[in-house]
Amino acid sequence: MNIASLQSLRVEAANLSLDRLATSTQVPEKEKVAEVSRAFEAVLLRQILSESQRPVFQSPYAGNSATDGIYRDLVVNQMAEDISKSGSFGLGKSLAGELQRQTGPAPNTAPEGHYPRQVPLKSLKS
């Protein structure tokens, strides 16, 4: 059994539940933020789509049975997941960008190998 090949398997953020994603050390933070943002977008879309599926007027032709409700719920959930995974709504991408900007490196820290610009002392005296 080749253990090295098992360790090199890539873990996809989309394939993990949110609680496992939070504790995973194999998924980079950027992917975690993107997946959580996409999941939030899906929740919001579920709310919007489920409200849009509510009948405005009662009709004898609209199904109101328990099975109709379950079917509508399944369709809404799948539509919300598909829309959020396609990225066409755009809220998940915007949220991920904003979260990554806010949780990025502190302003006084520089990437490895780079040093902040030194300000000459003369320019500080006036």
C-alpha positions in Angstrom: 0.0 0.0 0.0 1.4 3.3 -1.1 0.8 5.8 1.8 2.4 8.7 0.0 -0.3 8.6 -2.7 -3.0 8.7 0.0 -1.6 11.8 1.6 -1.5 13.7 -1.7 -5.2 13.3 -2.3 -6.8 16.8 -2.7 -9.7 17.5 -0.4 -12.4 19.6 -2.1 -14.1 22.2 0.2 -17.4 21.6 -1.6 -17.4 17.9 -0.6 -17.1 18.6 3.1 -19.9 19.5 5.6 -19.4 22.9 7.1 -18.4 21.6 10.5 -15.7 19.3 9.0 -14.7 22.2 6.7 -14.0 24.4 9.7 -11.7 21.9 11.3 -10.0 20.7 8.2 -6.3 21.4 7.9 -6.1 20.2 4.3 -8.3 23.0 2.9 -6.7 26.5 2.6 -8.5 29.4 4.4 -9.3 31.1 1.1 -11.3 28.0 -0.1 -13.0 27.7 3.3 -14.2 31.3 3.1 -15.4 30.8 -0.5 -17.3 27.7 0.4 -19.0 29.2 3.5 -19.9 32.3 1.4 -21.4 30.1 -1.2 -23.4 28.1 1.4 -24.7 31.4 2.9 -25.8 32.5 -0.6 -27.6 29.1 -1.0 -29.5 29.7 2.3 -30.5 33.2 1.2 -31.6 31.9 -2.2 -33.7 29.1 -0.5 -35.5 31.8 1.5 -36.2 33.9 -1.6 -37.2 31.0 -3.8 -39.5 29.4 -1.2 -41.3 32.7 -0.7 -41.7 33.0 -4.5 -43.3 29.5 -4.6 -46.0 30.5 -2.1 -49.3 30.8 -3.8 -50.7 34.3 -3.7 -54.3 33.2 -4.4 -55.8 30.0 -3.2 -56.7 27.8 -6.2 -58.4 24.4 -6.4 -55.8 23.6 -9.1 -52.8 24.2 -6.9 -51.7 21.1 -5.0 -51.7 21.7 -1.2 -51.0 18.2 0.0 -48.0 17.2 2.1 -46.3 15.5 -0.9 -46.7 18.6 -3.0 -45.0 20.6 -0.2 -42.2 18.1 0.0 -41.7 18.2 -3.7 -41.7 22.0 -3.8 -39.1 22.1 -1.0 -36.9 19.6 -2.9 -37.1 21.7 -6.0 -36.4 24.9 -4.2 -33.3 23.4 -2.4 -31.9 22.0 -5.6 -32.5 25.3 -7.5 -30.8 27.3 -4.7 -27.8 24.9 -4.7 -27.4 25.0 -8.4 -27.7 28.8 -8.6 -25.1 29.3 -5.8 -22.7 26.8 -7.4 -23.0 28.5 -10.8 -22.0 31.9 -9.3 -24.6 33.7 -11.4 -26.2 35.4 -8.4 -22.9 36.8 -7.3 -23.6 37.3 -3.6 -21.3 34.5 -2.6 -18.4 35.9 -4.5 -18.9 39.4 -3.2 -19.2 38.1 0.4 -16.1 35.9 0.0 -14.1 38.9 -1.4 -15.1 41.1 1.5 -14.4 38.5 4.1 -11.0 37.7 2.7 -10.2 41.4 2.5 -11.2 41.9 6.2 -9.4 38.7 7.4 -6.3 39.3 5.3 -2.9 40.1 6.8 -2.7 43.0 9.2 -1.6 46.3 7.6 1.8 46.3 9.3 2.7 42.7 8.2 4.5 42.1 5.0 4.6 38.9 3.0 7.6 36.6 3.7 10.7 38.0 2.1 9.3 41.5 1.8 9.9 44.3 4.3 7.8 47.4 4.8 9.1 50.6 3.3 11.4 52.4 5.7 10.6 56.0 6.2 13.6 58.3 6.7 13.6 60.1 10.1 14.2 63.4 8.3 10.8 63.2 6.6 9.1 62.8 10.0 10.6 66.0 11.4 9.0 69.2 10.4 
